[in-house]
Amino acid sequence: MDALTTDVNQLADKINQLVTQLENAPSELQDQFSDFLTQAKADVSLIQADLQEIDSMRLQLADYFAEDPKTFKLEECFSIMR
């Protein structure tokens, strides 16, 4: 989960950089890529919200199993239950 969260955050940063670069690009490029980048930003925002919800559920599971929320990992929990 940590790696996935890091990857998604890096992707969001790169999309924001592209949006900034696109503002200084010729209008032809702006027309061509603005819709794509707008949709990409929206999609990444949804993924980030989903990751936050998963982390909230992880904290609830840690509380339920009386585990330390700082060290509780979903991967370990699922591997034990398997």
Number of C-alpha atoms within 10 A of each C-alpha: 12 10 8 10 14 11 12 17 16 12 15 19 13 12 17 16 11 14 18 11 11 17 12 10 12 9 12 8 12 16 12 10 14 16 11 11 17 13 11 16 18 13 13 16 15 12 15 16 12 12 17 13 12 14 16 12 13 17 19 14 17 19 13 9 12 10 14 11 14 8 8 17 18 17 9 10 14 9 8 8 6 6
